[in-house]
């Protein structure tokens, strides 16, 4: 019964997110640990990989090496990975985690408002691809490996 519920929840989450593909990315303004603000407007002209995650999430942890590798390879080509942490304990858990795993892409603190704006994100990790014009062009629920991640934005380079 539990697995049926989970499968149904994932299906409806994916359906909700797919409704946004092709639409302008919802606005947000989130800060990193140094106070730098990130928004779709500030990143316009770049391909944005918007990744919702949390420090306590095993699949989120599993995909971090792929995100780090891809960021290193593609940041000079205009790809910006933005990790949106949904940790309720905030920077007290995020900062040591980012330092321990040597995350090389920007991480910001998100919450219910941005999760709702992006189709009621209920499952993490969840990743959205936003093109250079600020439109949502793809989404993925679950951990991504390096090849899947590159394939999700490669045609928009």
HUGI-V454827 format. One record per pair of residues at least 24 apart in sequence whose C-alpha atoms are under 6 Angstrom apart, sorted by the first residue. I is the first residue (numbers start at 1). J is the second residue. Records with the same first field share a line. If there is no record, write none. Layout:
# HUGI-V454827
I: J + J
This chain:
# HUGI-V454827
16: 119
17: 119
21: 136 + 137 + 138
22: 136 + 137
23: 135 + 136
24: 134 + 135 + 136
25: 134 + 135 + 136
30: 108
31: 108
32: 107 + 108
44: 132
45: 132
46: 78 + 79 + 132
47: 79 + 130 + 131 + 132
48: 80 + 81 + 129 + 130
49: 81 + 128 + 129
50: 82 + 127 + 128
51: 83 + 84 + 126 + 127
52: 84 + 125 + 126
53: 85 + 124 + 125
54: 85 + 86 + 87
59: 143
60: 125
63: 143 + 144
66: 145 + 146
81: 105
82: 106 + 107
83: 107
84: 108 + 109 + 110
85: 109 + 110
86: 110 + 111
